[in-house]
Amino acid sequence: MSERISLFLKKLEDNKGSLLNRFSLAQAFFEEGKYNQAIPHLKECVQGRADWMMAYLFLAKAYIANGQEEFAREPLDVTIKLAKEQSHEDPENEAKALLFEINKGN
């Protein structure tokens, strides 16, 4: 287990309610290719904060990287909606491109 994952596991253990620590842990898992471990933490983040655009985007990307494209559509749709509301073009464009790729494959 990497130092970064260990660090955020400890931080989350010390403060179980911290969505920021949970998100950081999920990112660390994601960066190491441990998508199955990132997904539950990202789900908790979006359940805890329905307006967390980047958590939705990372959730979708983790599903895609894990070969679960069918589960990525909803978080991508939410990412696009939130990105428009929050005026964030780059995440909106990334989510649209990912959604296009998923739909192209079906």
N, C-alpha and C positions, 0 to 999 in steps of 0.2 A: 504494500500500500504506500502511495506517495506521501511525502511530507505535507503537501497541500491538502490532500484528503484527510489525513490524520488531524491536521490543524482544525479544519472545519467540522470534523466529527466531534472533536473536543469542544469547540465553541458551541455547537448545537446541543451537546450533552449538558453544558453549563447553562444554556438558555434555550430550552426546548421550543419556546414560542417565537423565536426569532426567525422570521421569514427571510431576512437578509442573509443570515448564516446558512439557512437551508438552501437558498438560491446559490450561494457561493459554493456550497458542497456539491450541489447538482452540476454546476459548471465544471468543477474539478473532475467529477466522474465523467462528464461529457468529454472533456478534453483528453481524458485517458481512454476513451472509447468504451467506457462502462455504461452504456446507454440504459440497460436494464436497471441499474442502480440509480441513475439520474432521474428516470421517469417518475417514480413515486414522489420524489422530493419536489419536482417541478409541478406535479399535480397538486400537491399541498400548497404550493405558492399561489397557483391560480385560484384555488378554492379560497385561500385566505385574502387575496386581493384580486378582484375581478377586473381591475383596470391595469394589471401588470403586463403590458404588451410584450416585453422581452421574455418574460417567463413563458408566455404562450408560444412565442416564436421558438424558444429553445425546446419546449415540449414537443412541438411539431418536428423540429429537426432531429430530436432524439428518436422519435417514432420512425422517421424516415431512415435514419442511420441504422436502426434496429430491424429494418425490413418490415415495419408495420405501417405502411403508407396509409392504409384504410383508417387508422386512428389519427392521422396527421391533418386530415381535412378540416375538422372542426376548429382545432387551435389555430390553423392558418387563417380560416375565415374570421375568427375573433381578432387575430393579429391585424389583419387588414382593416377591420372596423375600428379598432383602437388606434391604429396608426393614423387613419384619416382624422379621427376625433382629436388626436394629440398632435397633429401636423408633423408626423415623422415619415418623410418620404422613403428613406433608405430601407427601414424595416418593412414598410408597405410593399415596396418593389421586390424585396427579397421574398416575402411571403407569397406575392402574386407569382413570381417565377417558380417557386417550389410547388405551388398549387398547379400551375400549368404543366410542370413535369410529371406530377402525379397523375393528372387527368389525361395526359398524352399517353401514358402507359396503359390506360384502360380503354 
